[in-house]
Amino acid sequence: MNITSVLSIISIILRFFSVMILVPCVCAIMFKDYNSIVPFVIASLLALIASLLLRNKNNGEDELNKINRTEIFCVMLLAWGSLCLLGAIPFFYFGLSPVDAIFESVSGITATGATILSDFSKYPETMFFWRSFSQWLGGMGILVLFTVILPQFSIAGRQMFFTEVPGSKDNNLTPRIRQTAAWLWGIYFTLTVAEIIVLTYLKMPLFDAVCTSFSTISGGGFSPKEESLIAYGQVKYIWAVAIFLFFAGFNFALQFKAFVRGKIVSLFKDEEFRLYFFIVAGFTILIALTLTSHHIYDFSRSVREAFFQVLSVITTAGFASVDYAQWNLRAKLFLFILMFTGASIGSASGGIKLFRLIVIFKYLKRQISKIHHPNGVYPIKINRAIMKEDAIKQVVSFVLFYYGIFVLSAILLIFIEQNAITGVSASIATLGNVGPGFGEVIGPMGSYGTLHISSKIICTFNMLIGRLELIPFLALLHPDFWNFKRALAQK
C-alpha cells in the first residue's frame, strides 16, 4: 500500500472540509450567537493544520491517481473517520462528552439520525443547523462531492465514486465520472431547495424548513425539534415531507433519466423502482388497515401516518409524525421488517437496498431450479441485463456479512443492555442508518443517551460500517491491507 499517496489524498479532503465546516458560522451570525462560531473555527483550523502536515509536495496529480482499490478503501476509512472526529468538536464544545459527541457526529455525517440529545432547549440553533447540514453532506456521499469539486481527482475520484455510490456503474449518466457526480449532486441540491421553498410556502419557519429539508433529502431524519414533526402539529408538513422522502428513496440516476432526459417510462421499466413503489403502497395499506381495525386512528389518519412512517423507515430517515412505539404489535412489526430493506441503490437511503434483495431472491430461485435441473443454465437478469457471476457473488457475500454483523452486534447490545427489544432494534437501526429503534429507550421519542458507553461505541461503529457499505471495513480483515512495509520498499 502506498501510504504516502493515501495521506496526500486525505490532505486534500481535509483542506476542503476546513472550509465546509465554517458554513454553520453563517447561521450563528444570523442568530447573533457569536459564541457558537468558536468550535467551528477551531475544527476548521485543526483540519487545515492536519492537511498541511499530511501534504506531500512530491505527490503530483498523476501519482495520486495511481492508487489501487485497497488504497481507496484506506482513503475512505481515514477520510470518513477524520471528518467524523472533526465534526464532533462542536458537539463537545456544546457540552457533550467525547463519546457522545463522536456518536452524534457519526450519526449526522452517516445520515443515520440516532441522537444522544434529550433536552433540546439547552443547545443553540447553530448546533441543530450543523446536525442537519452534516447529514446533508453525508447523505449523497461526501467523497462524491469532492469528486465534483476537486480537479485533482480523476482516476482516484472515479474509484471513490463507484465505491461510495454502489450500483453507479450500471447507471452512468455521462461519459465522465465528474460530470455524472455533478448531475447527481445537482438533483440532490435541487430537491433540497424545492423542499425548502415548499415548506416555507406552507408557513414553516425558514430555519426549521432548511434543517428539515437537509435531513429529508439526505435520508437522515435529524429535526430541530425534540418531538420531530409531531412538534409542528400540522398535517400539511407531514404530507410535504413524505413526498420528498419518496424522491429521496429512489435512485438519483434514474431520476436524472426520467426527469432531466424526459424518459418517464424508464421509472416503471426499472425493477427496483417498481418494487420500491409497491412496497411503499403495500405496507401503507397493511399498516393503515391494522391501525384502523384496532381503533387507533380513523381511516384517513391511519393512511396518512402509515404512509409517512413507511417512507421514513424505508428511506432510513427516521422522522416521526407520531409516536409509533404506541402502535399495536402488528403495525410495529411491519415497520421493523422495513428496517431490513432500505430503499433504492444510488439513493440517499441506508440499509441493504432493494436491488440486493432482488438479486438474492433471483439467486435463491435459481438454486431451487438447479435442484430439479442441475445442468440447467439460469442467468440472473436485472432490467433484462444479465448479471455477471462475480457481481452476484459480491451481493450474496454482502448480504451474509450484513446479517452477520447485525446478529453479532445485536447479541452484544442485548448482553450489555439486558433488553432484547433495545438490543435488536438498536443494532438494525444503526447498521441500517435508520436512527430511532423501538421501545421506550431508543424509540421515536427516546434517545440513545441513556445507553451504556459500550453500547454507544458499538452503535457508532455500526453507523459507519452501514454507511460505507461494509466493504472498506471487510478489507481491514485481509493481511494485504496492512502491508505497508513491502509497498514502501518497492518505492
C-alpha positions as semicolon CSV with decimal commas, in nm:
position;residue;x (nm);y (nm);z (nm)
1;M;0,000;0,000;0,000
2;N;0,134;0,343;-0,093
3;I;0,054;0,517;0,232
4;T;0,211;0,844;0,109
5;S;-0,043;0,880;-0,171
6;V;-0,326;0,785;0,066
7;L;-0,228;1,056;0,313
8;S;-0,188;1,309;0,031
9;I;-0,548;1,250;-0,077
10;I;-0,663;1,280;0,286
11;S;-0,473;1,611;0,300
12;I;-0,671;1,746;0,003
13;I;-1,001;1,630;0,151
14;L;-0,926;1,788;0,490
15;R;-0,833;2,117;0,322
16;F;-1,174;2,127;0,153
17;F;-1,356;2,021;0,470
18;S;-1,187;2,303;0,663
19;V;-1,397;2,540;0,450
20;M;-1,722;2,339;0,460
21;I;-1,728;2,321;0,840
22;L;-1,736;2,700;0,855
23;V;-2,083;2,713;0,691
24;P;-2,268;2,694;1,030
25;C;-2,094;3,020;1,124
26;V;-2,338;3,195;0,889
27;C;-2,623;3,058;1,098
28;A;-2,452;3,175;1,419
29;I;-2,416;3,527;1,276
30;M;-2,781;3,535;1,167
31;F;-2,894;3,443;1,520
32;K;-2,629;3,676;1,673
33;D;-2,494;3,377;1,862
34;Y;-2,128;3,467;1,816
35;N;-2,008;3,226;2,082
36;S;-2,119;2,937;1,859
37;I;-1,868;3,041;1,593
38;V;-1,576;2,932;1,811
39;P;-1,599;2,548;1,778
40;F;-1,636;2,561;1,401
41;V;-1,334;2,787;1,365
42;I;-1,136;2,551;1,590
43;A;-1,243;2,249;1,384
44;S;-1,157;2,433;1,064
45;L;-0,811;2,526;1,189
46;L;-0,742;2,170;1,306
47;A;-0,849;2,034;0,967
48;L;-0,625;2,284;0,790
49;I;-0,326;2,207;1,015
50;A;-0,373;1,832;0,965
51;S;-0,398;1,892;0,591
52;L;-0,068;2,080;0,586
53;L;0,105;1,813;0,796
54;L;-0,012;1,531;0,568
55;R;0,063;1,716;0,247
56;N;0,337;1,573;0,026
57;K;0,459;1,814;-0,241
58;N;0,628;1,529;-0,430
59;N;0,293;1,363;-0,497
60;G;0,160;1,518;-0,814
61;E;-0,181;1,462;-0,970
62;D;-0,055;1,165;-1,174
63;E;0,085;0,997;-0,864
64;L;-0,240;1,044;-0,671
65;N;-0,438;0,875;-0,947
66;K;-0,222;0,561;-0,945
67;I;-0,372;0,432;-0,621
68;N;-0,530;0,088;-0,626
69;R;-0,856;-0,046;-0,486
70;T;-0,710;-0,135;-0,145
71;E;-0,570;0,215;-0,109
72;I;-0,911;0,361;-0,199
73;F;-1,064;0,164;0,089
74;C;-0,798;0,308;0,318
75;V;-0,877;0,660;0,191
76;M;-1,246;0,611;0,262
77;L;-1,189;0,480;0,613
78;L;-0,944;0,755;0,705
79;A;-1,150;1,028;0,537
80;W;-1,481;0,938;0,698
81;G;-1,314;0,872;1,033
82;S;-1,128;1,204;1,038
83;L;-1,435;1,401;0,922
84;C;-1,647;1,243;1,196
85;L;-1,386;1,334;1,459
86;L;-1,365;1,692;1,335
87;G;-1,744;1,710;1,319
88;A;-1,759;1,606;1,685
89;I;-1,571;1,917;1,803
90;P;-1,881;2,146;1,800
91;F;-2,085;1,887;1,994
92;F;-1,806;1,854;2,252
93;Y;-1,789;2,233;2,278
94;F;-2,164;2,250;2,345
95;G;-2,136;2,016;2,644
96;L;-2,149;1,656;2,521
97;S;-1,899;1,403;2,649
98;P;-1,631;1,285;2,400
99;V;-1,812;0,956;2,332
100;D;-2,149;1,128;2,297
101;A;-2,002;1,398;2,072
102;I;-1,847;1,139;1,841
103;F;-2,174;0,939;1,840
104;E;-2,376;1,247;1,742
105;S;-2,121;1,345;1,477
106;V;-2,110;0,998;1,322
107;S;-2,489;0,982;1,330
108;G;-2,500;1,311;1,141
109;I;-2,234;1,254;0,878
110;T;-2,356;0,900;0,809
111;A;-2,715;1,037;0,782
112;T;-2,838;0,795;1,048
113;G;-3,037;1,024;1,275
114;A;-2,987;0,837;1,603
115;T;-2,943;1,103;1,870
116;I;-2,785;1,133;2,212
117;L;-2,977;1,451;2,294
118;S;-3,275;1,453;2,526
119;D;-3,331;1,820;2,618
120;F;-3,308;2,031;2,303
121;S;-3,366;2,358;2,489
122;K;-3,008;2,351;2,623
123;Y;-2,847;2,389;2,282
124;P;-2,824;2,679;2,032
125;E;-2,975;2,685;1,685
126;T;-2,629;2,669;1,528
127;M;-2,575;2,321;1,668
128;F;-2,902;2,197;1,522
129;F;-2,809;2,353;1,189
130;W;-2,477;2,163;1,197
131;R;-2,657;1,835;1,278
132;S;-2,879;1,868;0,970
133;F;-2,611;2,016;0,744
134;S;-2,370;1,732;0,829
135;Q;-2,643;1,486;0,730
136;W;-2,689;1,665;0,401
137;L;-2,315;1,646;0,329
138;G;-2,300;1,276;0,411
139;G;-2,632;1,166;0,265
140;M;-2,534;1,184;-0,100
141;G;-2,176;1,091;-0,022
142;I;-1,925;1,349;0,085
143;L;-1,647;1,191;-0,124
144;V;-1,877;1,215;-0,427
145;L;-1,892;1,589;-0,361
146;F;-1,511;1,600;-0,353
147;T;-1,509;1,421;-0,689
148;V;-1,715;1,707;-0,833
149;I;-1,528;1,999;-0,679
150;L;-1,166;1,887;-0,657
151;P;-0,997;1,873;-1,000
152;Q;-0,702;1,671;-0,862
153;F;-0,912;1,356;-0,862
154;S;-0,968;1,182;-1,195
155;I;-0,899;0,808;-1,173
156;A;-0,893;0,824;-0,792
157;G;-1,221;1,014;-0,798
158;R;-1,372;0,752;-1,025
159;Q;-1,281;0,475;-0,783
160;M;-1,412;0,670;-0,482
161;F;-1,734;0,743;-0,669
162;F;-1,807;0,378;-0,752
163;T;-1,716;0,268;-0,400
164;E;-1,933;0,527;-0,225
165;V;-2,226;0,506;-0,469
166;P;-2,265;0,131;-0,535
167;G;-2,455;0,039;-0,848
168;S;-2,340;0,350;-1,032
169;K;-2,150;0,151;-1,294
170;D;-2,483;0,043;-1,437
171;N;-2,621;0,399;-1,434
172;N;-2,355;0,615;-1,599
173;L;-2,527;0,941;-1,691
174;T;-2,236;1,093;-1,884
175;P;-1,903;0,966;-2,019
176;R;-1,712;1,148;-1,744
177;I;-1,749;1,047;-1,379
178;R;-1,702;1,405;-1,265
179;Q;-1,998;1,514;-1,479
180;T;-2,206;1,221;-1,354
181;A;-2,129;1,311;-0,992
182;A;-2,213;1,674;-1,068
183;W;-2,553;1,577;-1,212
184;L;-2,632;1,358;-0,911
185;W;-2,540;1,637;-0,671
186;G;-2,739;1,876;-0,890
187;I;-3,053;1,665;-0,848
188;Y;-2,982;1,631;-0,476
189;F;-2,939;2,008;-0,440
190;T;-3,249;2,083;-0,650
191;L;-3,469;1,855;-0,438
192;T;-3,335;2,021;-0,123
193;V;-3,408;2,374;-0,249
194;A;-3,751;2,266;-0,372
195;E;-3,843;2,128;-0,030
196;I;-3,722;2,445;0,144
197;I;-3,944;2,652;-0,086
198;V;-4,246;2,425;-0,031
199;L;-4,210;2,417;0,348
200;T;-4,164;2,795;0,375
201;Y;-4,466;2,843;0,147
202;L;-4,659;2,626;0,394
203;K;-4,554;2,871;0,670
204;M;-4,285;2,661;0,838
205;P;-4,016;2,892;0,986
206;L;-3,723;2,929;0,745
207;F;-3,466;2,786;0,988
208;D;-3,682;2,478;1,051
209;A;-3,754;2,440;0,679
210;V;-3,382;2,442;0,594
211;C;-3,289;2,192;0,866
212;T;-3,584;1,965;0,784
213;S;-3,505;1,971;0,413
214;F;-3,138;1,887;0,473
215;S;-3,246;1,590;0,685
216;T;-3,520;1,477;0,445
217;I;-3,329;1,461;0,116
218;S;-3,028;1,305;0,289
219;G;-3,245;1,033;0,447
220;G;-3,106;1,147;0,782
221;G;-3,403;1,246;0,996
222;F;-3,247;1,494;1,240
223;S;-3,501;1,759;1,335
224;P;-3,450;2,091;1,515
225;K;-3,747;1,989;1,730
226;E;-3,725;1,738;2,013
227;E;-4,050;1,571;1,905
228;S;-3,959;1,567;1,536
229;L;-4,251;1,660;1,306
230;I;-4,501;1,595;1,585
231;A;-4,395;1,929;1,737
232;Y;-4,542;2,127;1,448
233;G;-4,889;1,974;1,473
234;Q;-4,954;2,042;1,106
235;V;-5,078;1,776;0,864
236;K;-4,957;1,978;0,565
237;Y;-4,594;1,943;0,677
238;I;-4,629;1,567;0,709
239;W;-4,757;1,530;0,354
240;A;-4,492;1,765;0,214
241;V;-4,202;1,585;0,386
242;A;-4,346;1,245;0,289
243;I;-4,346;1,338;-0,080
244;F;-3,984;1,449;-0,068
245;L;-3,890;1,138;0,130
246;F;-4,029;0,934;-0,158
247;F;-3,795;1,110;-0,401
248;A;-3,502;1,073;-0,161
249;G;-3,560;0,698;-0,161
250;F;-3,519;0,612;-0,527
251;N;-3,212;0,610;-0,749
252;F;-3,093;0,963;-0,834
253;A;-2,952;0,837;-1,164
254;L;-3,298;0,706;-1,250
255;Q;-3,446;1,043;-1,158
256;F;-3,200;1,206;-1,398
257;K;-3,314;0,979;-1,681
258;A;-3,681;1,029;-1,601
259;F;-3,700;1,400;-1,523
260;V;-3,397;1,555;-1,696
261;R;-3,386;1,344;-2,010
262;G;-3,765;1,311;-2,016
263;K;-3,774;0,929;-2,012
264;I;-4,057;0,894;-1,760
265;V;-4,132;0,545;-1,885
266;S;-3,789;0,435;-1,754
267;L;-3,927;0,455;-1,400
268;F;-4,163;0,161;-1,431
269;K;-3,923;-0,030;-1,654
270;D;-3,682;-0,038;-1,360
271;E;-3,734;-0,346;-1,141
272;E;-3,604;-0,182;-0,826
273;F;-3,828;0,125;-0,860
274;R;-4,131;-0,097;-0,918
275;L;-4,050;-0,292;-0,603
276;Y;-3,992;0,031;-0,410
277;F;-4,327;0,171;-0,526
278;F;-4,522;-0,145;-0,444
279;I;-4,355;-0,193;-0,104
280;V;-4,444;0,163;-0,004
281;A;-4,801;0,121;-0,127
282;G;-4,843;-0,230;0,013
283;F;-4,705;-0,163;0,362
284;T;-4,900;0,162;0,381
285;I;-5,223;-0,029;0,319
286;L;-5,133;-0,308;0,562
287;I;-5,042;-0,071;0,845
288;A;-5,340;0,158;0,777
289;L;-5,581;-0,135;0,794
290;T;-5,415;-0,258;1,113
291;L;-5,437;0,083;1,281
292;T;-5,799;0,126;1,173
293;S;-5,907;-0,221;1,283
294;H;-5,755;-0,164;1,627
295;H;-5,932;0,175;1,651
296;I;-5,606;0,364;1,698
297;Y;-5,699;0,628;1,436
298;D;-5,978;0,679;1,185
299;F;-5,907;0,550;0,834
300;S;-5,788;0,879;0,678
301;R;-5,539;0,946;0,958
302;S;-5,429;0,582;0,954
303;V;-5,340;0,614;0,586
304;R;-5,151;0,938;0,644
305;E;-4,948;0,816;0,942
306;A;-4,881;0,478;0,781
307;F;-4,767;0,639;0,455
308;F;-4,531;0,877;0,635
309;Q;-4,377;0,620;0,870
310;V;-4,334;0,363;0,593
311;L;-4,141;0,619;0,388
312;S;-3,948;0,740;0,692
313;V;-3,829;0,388;0,774
314;I;-3,766;0,251;0,424
315;T;-3,565;0,562;0,330
316;T;-3,389;0,527;0,669
317;A;-3,474;0,888;0,753
318;G;-3,616;0,816;1,098
319;F;-3,855;1,112;1,119
320;A;-4,161;1,067;1,338
321;S;-4,508;1,205;1,267
322;V;-4,645;1,011;1,565
323;D;-4,503;0,805;1,849
324;Y;-4,526;0,475;1,662
325;A;-4,391;0,295;1,972
326;Q;-4,752;0,320;2,095
327;W;-4,891;0,131;1,795
328;N;-5,007;-0,228;1,826
329;L;-4,756;-0,509;1,779
330;R;-4,858;-0,599;1,423
331;A;-4,814;-0,241;1,294
332;K;-4,474;-0,213;1,464
333;L;-4,372;-0,548;1,316
334;F;-4,437;-0,415;0,964
335;L;-4,210;-0,116;1,034
336;F;-3,945;-0,347;1,182
337;I;-3,941;-0,553;0,862
338;L;-3,879;-0,237;0,659
339;M;-3,567;-0,167;0,866
340;F;-3,407;-0,466;0,693
341;T;-3,468;-0,342;0,340
342;G;-3,363;0,017;0,279
343;A;-3,477;0,189;-0,040
344;S;-3,310;0,204;-0,381
345;I;-2,943;0,170;-0,460
346;G;-2,796;0,504;-0,569
347;S;-3,034;0,692;-0,336
348;A;-2,971;0,866;-0,005
349;S;-3,112;0,577;0,198
350;G;-2,911;0,333;0,403
351;G;-2,975;-0,036;0,464
352;I;-2,920;-0,333;0,237
353;K;-3,105;-0,172;-0,057
354;L;-3,382;-0,330;-0,263
355;F;-3,152;-0,403;-0,557
356;R;-2,958;-0,654;-0,349
357;L;-3,277;-0,815;-0,220
358;I;-3,395;-0,862;-0,579
359;V;-3,065;-1,032;-0,664
360;I;-3,088;-1,257;-0,357
361;F;-3,443;-1,358;-0,443
362;K;-3,348;-1,445;-0,801
363;Y;-3,037;-1,627;-0,680
364;L;-3,242;-1,844;-0,442
365;K;-3,498;-1,906;-0,716
366;R;-3,215;-2,023;-0,942
367;Q;-3,078;-2,254;-0,675
368;I;-3,422;-2,415;-0,633
369;S;-3,443;-2,468;-1,010
370;K;-3,098;-2,631;-1,006
371;I;-3,222;-2,889;-0,755
372;H;-3,451;-3,027;-1,026
373;H;-3,228;-2,946;-1,325
374;P;-2,863;-2,947;-1,209
375;N;-2,726;-2,893;-1,560
376;G;-2,965;-2,612;-1,647
377;V;-2,837;-2,262;-1,720
378;Y;-3,031;-1,994;-1,538
379;P;-2,880;-1,647;-1,585
380;I;-2,990;-1,379;-1,341
381;K;-3,125;-1,073;-1,518
382;I;-3,186;-0,729;-1,373
383;N;-3,377;-0,495;-1,604
384;R;-3,324;-0,751;-1,884
385;A;-2,945;-0,732;-1,846
386;I;-2,758;-1,045;-1,741
387;M;-2,558;-1,001;-1,422
388;K;-2,203;-1,130;-1,410
389;E;-2,142;-1,417;-1,171
390;D;-1,879;-1,216;-0,982
391;A;-2,133;-0,941;-0,921
392;I;-2,387;-1,194;-0,794
393;K;-2,131;-1,344;-0,554
394;Q;-2,048;-0,996;-0,424
395;V;-2,415;-0,930;-0,349
396;V;-2,460;-1,265;-0,174
397;S;-2,144;-1,207;0,030
398;F;-2,255;-0,854;0,120
399;V;-2,593;-0,972;0,248
400;L;-2,436;-1,256;0,450
401;F;-2,182;-1,024;0,611
402;Y;-2,452;-0,761;0,672
403;Y;-2,675;-1,000;0,863
404;G;-2,372;-1,147;1,038
405;I;-2,274;-0,804;1,171
406;F;-2,636;-0,738;1,268
407;V;-2,661;-1,062;1,468
408;L;-2,324;-1,012;1,638
409;S;-2,392;-0,651;1,739
410;A;-2,747;-0,740;1,849
411;I;-2,615;-1,015;2,080
412;L;-2,358;-0,777;2,229
413;L;-2,615;-0,500;2,280
414;I;-2,867;-0,738;2,440
415;F;-2,595;-0,863;2,674
416;I;-2,490;-0,509;2,771
417;E;-2,837;-0,350;2,795
418;Q;-3,019;-0,659;2,928
419;N;-3,309;-0,573;2,698
420;A;-3,386;-0,771;2,381
421;I;-3,603;-0,504;2,214
422;T;-3,343;-0,233;2,271
423;G;-3,054;-0,456;2,162
424;V;-3,210;-0,589;1,842
425;S;-3,367;-0,262;1,727
426;A;-3,057;-0,056;1,812
427;S;-2,845;-0,298;1,610
428;I;-3,050;-0,281;1,290
429;A;-3,142;0,088;1,336
430;T;-2,774;0,191;1,347
431;L;-2,636;-0,060;1,097
432;G;-2,915;0,030;0,853
433;N;-2,872;0,403;0,928
434;V;-3,240;0,424;1,025
435;G;-3,192;0,616;1,351
436;P;-3,468;0,556;1,607
437;G;-3,545;0,200;1,711
438;F;-3,823;0,053;1,922
439;G;-3,905;0,056;2,290
440;E;-3,914;0,336;2,545
441;V;-3,537;0,386;2,546
442;I;-3,447;0,440;2,179
443;G;-3,793;0,471;2,026
444;P;-3,903;0,774;1,819
445;M;-3,944;0,983;2,135
446;G;-3,640;0,834;2,309
447;S;-3,265;0,887;2,299
448;Y;-2,951;0,676;2,278
449;G;-2,808;0,894;2,556
450;T;-2,907;0,653;2,833
451;L;-2,730;0,354;2,678
452;H;-2,412;0,214;2,832
453;I;-2,093;0,365;2,692
454;S;-2,001;0,027;2,538
455;S;-2,337;0,019;2,356
456;K;-2,277;0,368;2,220
457;I;-1,938;0,263;2,083
458;I;-2,088;-0,046;1,914
459;C;-2,368;0,164;1,763
460;T;-2,114;0,422;1,643
461;F;-1,918;0,155;1,456
462;N;-2,244;0,012;1,319
463;M;-2,336;0,350;1,170
464;L;-2,000;0,385;0,998
465;I;-1,999;0,026;0,874
466;G;-2,352;0,059;0,737
467;R;-2,289;0,393;0,564
468;L;-1,967;0,272;0,398
469;E;-2,147;-0,038;0,267
470;L;-1,932;-0,284;0,470
471;I;-1,665;-0,338;0,201
472;P;-1,395;-0,095;0,328
473;F;-1,427;-0,246;0,676
474;L;-1,413;-0,602;0,545
475;A;-1,095;-0,504;0,362
476;L;-0,937;-0,449;0,704
477;L;-0,957;-0,824;0,765
478;H;-0,714;-0,910;0,483
479;P;-0,338;-0,908;0,555
480;D;-0,263;-0,718;0,232
481;F;-0,444;-0,415;0,372
482;W;-0,175;-0,380;0,638
483;N;0,120;-0,447;0,406
484;F;0,284;-0,105;0,432
485;K;0,650;-0,207;0,451
486;R;0,652;-0,406;0,132
487;A;0,486;-0,126;-0,060
488;L;0,731;0,129;0,076
489;A;1,026;-0,094;-0,006
490;Q;0,905;-0,127;-0,366
491;K;0,901;0,251;-0,393
